[in-house]
Amino acid sequence: MSYPYDQNPYQPAPPPYGPGFPQGPRNNGMAIASMCVSLAAIFTCYGAILIGPVGAILGHVAMREINRNPQAYNNRSMALVGIIVGWVVPALWALVIIFIILGATGVLGPSVQDSFD
């Protein structure tokens, strides 16, 4: 007995699928890591002095890769954010630490030093 939905043995196989869509530009993993590490440096307080430059260096390496092959990657802005935040955050923390040291030693004036007592 034959079932009505059986494949007819006399029909040819269907044609294979086409080549598909062309591959577009992809994300650079180092740029993503640069942005994540640099943004994490904002919340790590004194660790920002160590973590921020790591994110900035990752951003510089990612930017070099993106500039060498701009058709392959599309997240140049993530690398740029990693570079900017990676250098600005440690600089701001260094300024805060310098002002705390200067205020505690009395270089900024006696009124500022009295607030540390």
Chimera marker file (.cmm) of the C-alpha trace (Angstrom):
<marker_set name="trace">
<marker id="1" x="0.000" y="0.000" z="0.000" r="1" g="1" b="0" radius="0.5"/>
<marker id="2" x="1.398" y="3.417" z="-0.877" r="1" g="1" b="0" radius="0.5"/>
<marker id="3" x="0.839" y="6.546" z="1.153" r="1" g="1" b="0" radius="0.5"/>
<marker id="4" x="-0.245" y="9.721" z="-0.660" r="1" g="1" b="0" radius="0.5"/>
<marker id="5" x="2.548" y="11.781" z="0.936" r="1" g="1" b="0" radius="0.5"/>
<marker id="6" x="5.427" y="9.496" z="0.041" r="1" g="1" b="0" radius="0.5"/>
<marker id="7" x="8.073" y="10.982" z="-2.169" r="1" g="1" b="0" radius="0.5"/>
<marker id="8" x="7.745" y="9.947" z="-5.735" r="1" g="1" b="0" radius="0.5"/>
<marker id="9" x="10.799" y="7.860" z="-6.609" r="1" g="1" b="0" radius="0.5"/>
<marker id="10" x="10.698" y="9.145" z="-10.166" r="1" g="1" b="0" radius="0.5"/>
<marker id="11" x="11.091" y="12.878" z="-9.363" r="1" g="1" b="0" radius="0.5"/>
<marker id="12" x="14.589" y="14.407" z="-9.231" r="1" g="1" b="0" radius="0.5"/>
<marker id="13" x="15.976" y="15.778" z="-5.973" r="1" g="1" b="0" radius="0.5"/>
<marker id="14" x="15.405" y="19.469" z="-5.315" r="1" g="1" b="0" radius="0.5"/>
<marker id="15" x="18.240" y="21.866" z="-6.222" r="1" g="1" b="0" radius="0.5"/>
<marker id="16" x="20.711" y="22.783" z="-3.442" r="1" g="1" b="0" radius="0.5"/>
<marker id="17" x="20.545" y="26.088" z="-1.619" r="1" g="1" b="0" radius="0.5"/>
<marker id="18" x="22.241" y="29.150" z="-3.078" r="1" g="1" b="0" radius="0.5"/>
<marker id="19" x="25.483" y="30.668" z="-1.792" r="1" g="1" b="0" radius="0.5"/>
<marker id="20" x="23.681" y="32.722" z="0.897" r="1" g="1" b="0" radius="0.5"/>
<marker id="21" x="24.247" y="36.282" z="1.970" r="1" g="1" b="0" radius="0.5"/>
<marker id="22" x="27.691" y="37.871" z="1.708" r="1" g="1" b="0" radius="0.5"/>
<marker id="23" x="29.590" y="38.155" z="4.981" r="1" g="1" b="0" radius="0.5"/>
<marker id="24" x="29.594" y="41.713" z="6.306" r="1" g="1" b="0" radius="0.5"/>
<marker id="25" x="32.115" y="43.400" z="8.558" r="1" g="1" b="0" radius="0.5"/>
<marker id="26" x="32.455" y="41.846" z="12.007" r="1" g="1" b="0" radius="0.5"/>
<marker id="27" x="33.271" y="43.175" z="15.451" r="1" g="1" b="0" radius="0.5"/>
<marker id="28" x="36.855" y="43.321" z="16.643" r="1" g="1" b="0" radius="0.5"/>
<marker id="29" x="37.153" y="41.433" z="19.932" r="1" g="1" b="0" radius="0.5"/>
<marker id="30" x="39.987" y="43.606" z="21.206" r="1" g="1" b="0" radius="0.5"/>
<marker id="31" x="37.876" y="46.735" z="20.705" r="1" g="1" b="0" radius="0.5"/>
<marker id="32" x="35.073" y="45.215" z="22.768" r="1" g="1" b="0" radius="0.5"/>
<marker id="33" x="37.548" y="44.154" z="25.466" r="1" g="1" b="0" radius="0.5"/>
<marker id="34" x="39.116" y="47.618" z="25.436" r="1" g="1" b="0" radius="0.5"/>
<marker id="35" x="35.797" y="49.316" z="26.018" r="1" g="1" b="0" radius="0.5"/>
<marker id="36" x="34.752" y="46.880" z="28.756" r="1" g="1" b="0" radius="0.5"/>
<marker id="37" x="38.063" y="47.085" z="30.637" r="1" g="1" b="0" radius="0.5"/>
<marker id="38" x="38.186" y="50.876" z="30.386" r="1" g="1" b="0" radius="0.5"/>
<marker id="39" x="34.612" y="51.266" z="31.603" r="1" g="1" b="0" radius="0.5"/>
<marker id="40" x="35.316" y="48.844" z="34.453" r="1" g="1" b="0" radius="0.5"/>
<marker id="41" x="38.203" y="51.105" z="35.456" r="1" g="1" b="0" radius="0.5"/>
<marker id="42" x="35.687" y="53.839" z="36.304" r="1" g="1" b="0" radius="0.5"/>
<marker id="43" x="34.222" y="51.760" z="39.114" r="1" g="1" b="0" radius="0.5"/>
<marker id="44" x="37.413" y="50.290" z="40.562" r="1" g="1" b="0" radius="0.5"/>
<marker id="45" x="38.637" y="53.502" z="42.253" r="1" g="1" b="0" radius="0.5"/>
<marker id="46" x="42.362" y="53.118" z="42.844" r="1" g="1" b="0" radius="0.5"/>
<marker id="47" x="42.514" y="50.097" z="40.547" r="1" g="1" b="0" radius="0.5"/>
<marker id="48" x="41.736" y="52.523" z="37.713" r="1" g="1" b="0" radius="0.5"/>
<marker id="49" x="45.357" y="53.602" z="37.700" r="1" g="1" b="0" radius="0.5"/>
<marker id="50" x="46.328" y="50.041" z="36.752" r="1" g="1" b="0" radius="0.5"/>
<marker id="51" x="43.279" y="48.871" z="34.781" r="1" g="1" b="0" radius="0.5"/>
<marker id="52" x="42.703" y="52.031" z="32.713" r="1" g="1" b="0" radius="0.5"/>
<marker id="53" x="45.984" y="51.895" z="30.770" r="1" g="1" b="0" radius="0.5"/>
<marker id="54" x="45.359" y="48.210" z="30.005" r="1" g="1" b="0" radius="0.5"/>
<marker id="55" x="42.073" y="49.174" z="28.345" r="1" g="1" b="0" radius="0.5"/>
<marker id="56" x="43.747" y="52.028" z="26.498" r="1" g="1" b="0" radius="0.5"/>
<marker id="57" x="46.529" y="49.796" z="25.175" r="1" g="1" b="0" radius="0.5"/>
<marker id="58" x="43.967" y="47.220" z="24.041" r="1" g="1" b="0" radius="0.5"/>
<marker id="59" x="42.164" y="50.064" z="22.273" r="1" g="1" b="0" radius="0.5"/>
<marker id="60" x="45.332" y="51.169" z="20.498" r="1" g="1" b="0" radius="0.5"/>
<marker id="61" x="46.031" y="47.624" z="19.303" r="1" g="1" b="0" radius="0.5"/>
<marker id="62" x="42.430" y="47.203" z="18.148" r="1" g="1" b="0" radius="0.5"/>
<marker id="63" x="42.507" y="50.565" z="16.365" r="1" g="1" b="0" radius="0.5"/>
<marker id="64" x="45.669" y="49.517" z="14.526" r="1" g="1" b="0" radius="0.5"/>
<marker id="65" x="43.972" y="46.305" z="13.366" r="1" g="1" b="0" radius="0.5"/>
<marker id="66" x="40.848" y="48.188" z="12.310" r="1" g="1" b="0" radius="0.5"/>
<marker id="67" x="42.859" y="50.798" z="10.387" r="1" g="1" b="0" radius="0.5"/>
<marker id="68" x="44.855" y="48.099" z="8.584" r="1" g="1" b="0" radius="0.5"/>
<marker id="69" x="41.706" y="46.367" z="7.350" r="1" g="1" b="0" radius="0.5"/>
<marker id="70" x="38.707" y="48.757" z="7.576" r="1" g="1" b="0" radius="0.5"/>
<marker id="71" x="36.440" y="46.536" z="5.454" r="1" g="1" b="0" radius="0.5"/>
<marker id="72" x="36.716" y="43.630" z="7.914" r="1" g="1" b="0" radius="0.5"/>
<marker id="73" x="35.717" y="45.458" z="11.130" r="1" g="1" b="0" radius="0.5"/>
<marker id="74" x="32.935" y="47.870" z="11.960" r="1" g="1" b="0" radius="0.5"/>
<marker id="75" x="33.416" y="48.818" z="15.633" r="1" g="1" b="0" radius="0.5"/>
<marker id="76" x="36.032" y="51.541" z="15.467" r="1" g="1" b="0" radius="0.5"/>
<marker id="77" x="34.037" y="53.621" z="17.958" r="1" g="1" b="0" radius="0.5"/>
<marker id="78" x="34.384" y="50.952" z="20.670" r="1" g="1" b="0" radius="0.5"/>
<marker id="79" x="38.157" y="51.062" z="20.347" r="1" g="1" b="0" radius="0.5"/>
<marker id="80" x="38.070" y="54.862" z="20.495" r="1" g="1" b="0" radius="0.5"/>
<marker id="81" x="35.944" y="54.794" z="23.667" r="1" g="1" b="0" radius="0.5"/>
<marker id="82" x="38.412" y="52.353" z="25.216" r="1" g="1" b="0" radius="0.5"/>
<marker id="83" x="41.343" y="54.625" z="24.377" r="1" g="1" b="0" radius="0.5"/>
<marker id="84" x="39.741" y="57.835" z="25.657" r="1" g="1" b="0" radius="0.5"/>
<marker id="85" x="38.281" y="56.398" z="28.856" r="1" g="1" b="0" radius="0.5"/>
<marker id="86" x="41.376" y="54.279" z="29.460" r="1" g="1" b="0" radius="0.5"/>
<marker id="87" x="43.616" y="57.356" z="29.590" r="1" g="1" b="0" radius="0.5"/>
<marker id="88" x="41.218" y="59.905" z="31.140" r="1" g="1" b="0" radius="0.5"/>
<marker id="89" x="40.085" y="57.872" z="34.166" r="1" g="1" b="0" radius="0.5"/>
<marker id="90" x="43.591" y="57.151" z="35.549" r="1" g="1" b="0" radius="0.5"/>
<marker id="91" x="44.566" y="60.767" z="34.950" r="1" g="1" b="0" radius="0.5"/>
<marker id="92" x="41.573" y="61.978" z="36.968" r="1" g="1" b="0" radius="0.5"/>
<marker id="93" x="42.317" y="59.539" z="39.793" r="1" g="1" b="0" radius="0.5"/>
<marker id="94" x="45.960" y="60.621" z="39.802" r="1" g="1" b="0" radius="0.5"/>
<marker id="95" x="44.823" y="64.251" z="40.159" r="1" g="1" b="0" radius="0.5"/>
<marker id="96" x="42.542" y="63.307" z="43.049" r="1" g="1" b="0" radius="0.5"/>
<marker id="97" x="45.374" y="61.479" z="44.797" r="1" g="1" b="0" radius="0.5"/>
<marker id="98" x="47.765" y="64.409" z="44.234" r="1" g="1" b="0" radius="0.5"/>
<marker id="99" x="45.261" y="66.905" z="45.679" r="1" g="1" b="0" radius="0.5"/>
<marker id="100" x="44.662" y="64.667" z="48.702" r="1" g="1" b="0" radius="0.5"/>
<marker id="101" x="48.410" y="64.427" z="49.327" r="1" g="1" b="0" radius="0.5"/>
<marker id="102" x="48.919" y="68.165" z="48.823" r="1" g="1" b="0" radius="0.5"/>
<marker id="103" x="45.993" y="68.973" z="51.083" r="1" g="1" b="0" radius="0.5"/>
<marker id="104" x="47.168" y="66.623" z="53.815" r="1" g="1" b="0" radius="0.5"/>
<marker id="105" x="50.719" y="68.013" z="53.799" r="1" g="1" b="0" radius="0.5"/>
<marker id="106" x="49.600" y="71.640" z="53.967" r="1" g="1" b="0" radius="0.5"/>
<marker id="107" x="50.906" y="72.772" z="50.597" r="1" g="1" b="0" radius="0.5"/>
<marker id="108" x="47.456" y="74.045" z="49.580" r="1" g="1" b="0" radius="0.5"/>
<marker id="109" x="47.115" y="76.140" z="52.746" r="1" g="1" b="0" radius="0.5"/>
<marker id="110" x="46.408" y="75.691" z="56.444" r="1" g="1" b="0" radius="0.5"/>
<marker id="111" x="42.620" y="75.865" z="56.012" r="1" g="1" b="0" radius="0.5"/>
<marker id="112" x="42.669" y="72.817" z="53.749" r="1" g="1" b="0" radius="0.5"/>
<marker id="113" x="44.986" y="70.936" z="56.110" r="1" g="1" b="0" radius="0.5"/>
<marker id="114" x="42.684" y="71.595" z="59.074" r="1" g="1" b="0" radius="0.5"/>
<marker id="115" x="39.908" y="69.681" z="57.297" r="1" g="1" b="0" radius="0.5"/>
<marker id="116" x="42.069" y="66.514" z="57.416" r="1" g="1" b="0" radius="0.5"/>
<marker id="117" x="42.432" y="66.624" z="61.244" r="1" g="1" b="0" radius="0.5"/>
<link id1="1" id2="2" r="1" g="1" b="0" radius="0.2"/>
<link id1="2" id2="3" r="1" g="1" b="0" radius="0.2"/>
<link id1="3" id2="4" r="1" g="1" b="0" radius="0.2"/>
<link id1="4" id2="5" r="1" g="1" b="0" radius="0.2"/>
<link id1="5" id2="6" r="1" g="1" b="0" radius="0.2"/>
<link id1="6" id2="7" r="1" g="1" b="0" radius="0.2"/>
<link id1="7" id2="8" r="1" g="1" b="0" radius="0.2"/>
<link id1="8" id2="9" r="1" g="1" b="0" radius="0.2"/>
<link id1="9" id2="10" r="1" g="1" b="0" radius="0.2"/>
<link id1="10" id2="11" r="1" g="1" b="0" radius="0.2"/>
<link id1="11" id2="12" r="1" g="1" b="0" radius="0.2"/>
<link id1="12" id2="13" r="1" g="1" b="0" radius="0.2"/>
<link id1="13" id2="14" r="1" g="1" b="0" radius="0.2"/>
<link id1="14" id2="15" r="1" g="1" b="0" radius="0.2"/>
<link id1="15" id2="16" r="1" g="1" b="0" radius="0.2"/>
<link id1="16" id2="17" r="1" g="1" b="0" radius="0.2"/>
<link id1="17" id2="18" r="1" g="1" b="0" radius="0.2"/>
<link id1="18" id2="19" r="1" g="1" b="0" radius="0.2"/>
<link id1="19" id2="20" r="1" g="1" b="0" radius="0.2"/>
<link id1="20" id2="21" r="1" g="1" b="0" radius="0.2"/>
<link id1="21" id2="22" r="1" g="1" b="0" radius="0.2"/>
<link id1="22" id2="23" r="1" g="1" b="0" radius="0.2"/>
<link id1="23" id2="24" r="1" g="1" b="0" radius="0.2"/>
<link id1="24" id2="25" r="1" g="1" b="0" radius="0.2"/>
<link id1="25" id2="26" r="1" g="1" b="0" radius="0.2"/>
<link id1="26" id2="27" r="1" g="1" b="0" radius="0.2"/>
<link id1="27" id2="28" r="1" g="1" b="0" radius="0.2"/>
<link id1="28" id2="29" r="1" g="1" b="0" radius="0.2"/>
<link id1="29" id2="30" r="1" g="1" b="0" radius="0.2"/>
<link id1="30" id2="31" r="1" g="1" b="0" radius="0.2"/>
<link id1="31" id2="32" r="1" g="1" b="0" radius="0.2"/>
<link id1="32" id2="33" r="1" g="1" b="0" radius="0.2"/>
<link id1="33" id2="34" r="1" g="1" b="0" radius="0.2"/>
<link id1="34" id2="35" r="1" g="1" b="0" radius="0.2"/>
<link id1="35" id2="36" r="1" g="1" b="0" radius="0.2"/>
<link id1="36" id2="37" r="1" g="1" b="0" radius="0.2"/>
<link id1="37" id2="38" r="1" g="1" b="0" radius="0.2"/>
<link id1="38" id2="39" r="1" g="1" b="0" radius="0.2"/>
<link id1="39" id2="40" r="1" g="1" b="0" radius="0.2"/>
<link id1="40" id2="41" r="1" g="1" b="0" radius="0.2"/>
<link id1="41" id2="42" r="1" g="1" b="0" radius="0.2"/>
<link id1="42" id2="43" r="1" g="1" b="0" radius="0.2"/>
<link id1="43" id2="44" r="1" g="1" b="0" radius="0.2"/>
<link id1="44" id2="45" r="1" g="1" b="0" radius="0.2"/>
<link id1="45" id2="46" r="1" g="1" b="0" radius="0.2"/>
<link id1="46" id2="47" r="1" g="1" b="0" radius="0.2"/>
<link id1="47" id2="48" r="1" g="1" b="0" radius="0.2"/>
<link id1="48" id2="49" r="1" g="1" b="0" radius="0.2"/>
<link id1="49" id2="50" r="1" g="1" b="0" radius="0.2"/>
<link id1="50" id2="51" r="1" g="1" b="0" radius="0.2"/>
<link id1="51" id2="52" r="1" g="1" b="0" radius="0.2"/>
<link id1="52" id2="53" r="1" g="1" b="0" radius="0.2"/>
<link id1="53" id2="54" r="1" g="1" b="0" radius="0.2"/>
<link id1="54" id2="55" r="1" g="1" b="0" radius="0.2"/>
<link id1="55" id2="56" r="1" g="1" b="0" radius="0.2"/>
<link id1="56" id2="57" r="1" g="1" b="0" radius="0.2"/>
<link id1="57" id2="58" r="1" g="1" b="0" radius="0.2"/>
<link id1="58" id2="59" r="1" g="1" b="0" radius="0.2"/>
<link id1="59" id2="60" r="1" g="1" b="0" radius="0.2"/>
<link id1="60" id2="61" r="1" g="1" b="0" radius="0.2"/>
<link id1="61" id2="62" r="1" g="1" b="0" radius="0.2"/>
<link id1="62" id2="63" r="1" g="1" b="0" radius="0.2"/>
<link id1="63" id2="64" r="1" g="1" b="0" radius="0.2"/>
<link id1="64" id2="65" r="1" g="1" b="0" radius="0.2"/>
<link id1="65" id2="66" r="1" g="1" b="0" radius="0.2"/>
<link id1="66" id2="67" r="1" g="1" b="0" radius="0.2"/>
<link id1="67" id2="68" r="1" g="1" b="0" radius="0.2"/>
<link id1="68" id2="69" r="1" g="1" b="0" radius="0.2"/>
<link id1="69" id2="70" r="1" g="1" b="0" radius="0.2"/>
<link id1="70" id2="71" r="1" g="1" b="0" radius="0.2"/>
<link id1="71" id2="72" r="1" g="1" b="0" radius="0.2"/>
<link id1="72" id2="73" r="1" g="1" b="0" radius="0.2"/>
<link id1="73" id2="74" r="1" g="1" b="0" radius="0.2"/>
<link id1="74" id2="75" r="1" g="1" b="0" radius="0.2"/>
<link id1="75" id2="76" r="1" g="1" b="0" radius="0.2"/>
<link id1="76" id2="77" r="1" g="1" b="0" radius="0.2"/>
<link id1="77" id2="78" r="1" g="1" b="0" radius="0.2"/>
<link id1="78" id2="79" r="1" g="1" b="0" radius="0.2"/>
<link id1="79" id2="80" r="1" g="1" b="0" radius="0.2"/>
<link id1="80" id2="81" r="1" g="1" b="0" radius="0.2"/>
<link id1="81" id2="82" r="1" g="1" b="0" radius="0.2"/>
<link id1="82" id2="83" r="1" g="1" b="0" radius="0.2"/>
<link id1="83" id2="84" r="1" g="1" b="0" radius="0.2"/>
<link id1="84" id2="85" r="1" g="1" b="0" radius="0.2"/>
<link id1="85" id2="86" r="1" g="1" b="0" radius="0.2"/>
<link id1="86" id2="87" r="1" g="1" b="0" radius="0.2"/>
<link id1="87" id2="88" r="1" g="1" b="0" radius="0.2"/>
<link id1="88" id2="89" r="1" g="1" b="0" radius="0.2"/>
<link id1="89" id2="90" r="1" g="1" b="0" radius="0.2"/>
<link id1="90" id2="91" r="1" g="1" b="0" radius="0.2"/>
<link id1="91" id2="92" r="1" g="1" b="0" radius="0.2"/>
<link id1="92" id2="93" r="1" g="1" b="0" radius="0.2"/>
<link id1="93" id2="94" r="1" g="1" b="0" radius="0.2"/>
<link id1="94" id2="95" r="1" g="1" b="0" radius="0.2"/>
<link id1="95" id2="96" r="1" g="1" b="0" radius="0.2"/>
<link id1="96" id2="97" r="1" g="1" b="0" radius="0.2"/>
<link id1="97" id2="98" r="1" g="1" b="0" radius="0.2"/>
<link id1="98" id2="99" r="1" g="1" b="0" radius="0.2"/>
<link id1="99" id2="100" r="1" g="1" b="0" radius="0.2"/>
<link id1="100" id2="101" r="1" g="1" b="0" radius="0.2"/>
<link id1="101" id2="102" r="1" g="1" b="0" radius="0.2"/>
<link id1="102" id2="103" r="1" g="1" b="0" radius="0.2"/>
<link id1="103" id2="104" r="1" g="1" b="0" radius="0.2"/>
<link id1="104" id2="105" r="1" g="1" b="0" radius="0.2"/>
<link id1="105" id2="106" r="1" g="1" b="0" radius="0.2"/>
<link id1="106" id2="107" r="1" g="1" b="0" radius="0.2"/>
<link id1="107" id2="108" r="1" g="1" b="0" radius="0.2"/>
<link id1="108" id2="109" r="1" g="1" b="0" radius="0.2"/>
<link id1="109" id2="110" r="1" g="1" b="0" radius="0.2"/>
<link id1="110" id2="111" r="1" g="1" b="0" radius="0.2"/>
<link id1="111" id2="112" r="1" g="1" b="0" radius="0.2"/>
<link id1="112" id2="113" r="1" g="1" b="0" radius="0.2"/>
<link id1="113" id2="114" r="1" g="1" b="0" radius="0.2"/>
<link id1="114" id2="115" r="1" g="1" b="0" radius="0.2"/>
<link id1="115" id2="116" r="1" g="1" b="0" radius="0.2"/>
<link id1="116" id2="117" r="1" g="1" b="0" radius="0.2"/>
</marker_set>
